[in-house]
């Protein structure tokens, strides 16, 4: 499911899919937004803190929607 989210976010924000995937992996690994923006420019294609923040927010919304969708399906079953 994560690949689907990465594709959608990259399309919505007009960003490179690899950069969005790299930001996702770094965030999942515990890296902070300022750390990613300053020290992982090679992985993110020089994305700034604003773009990384938008990716983070979109990923969080997508994950919350997935959790909600699963809860609704379970309640219906």
HELIX and SHEET records of a PDB file:
HELIX    1   1 UNK A    2  UNK A   13  1                                  12    
HELIX    2   2 UNK A   17  UNK A   28  1                                  12    
HELIX    3   3 UNK A   33  UNK A   39  1                                   7    
HELIX    4   4 UNK A   41  UNK A   44  1                                   4    
HELIX    5   5 UNK A   49  UNK A   76  1                                  28    
END                                                                             
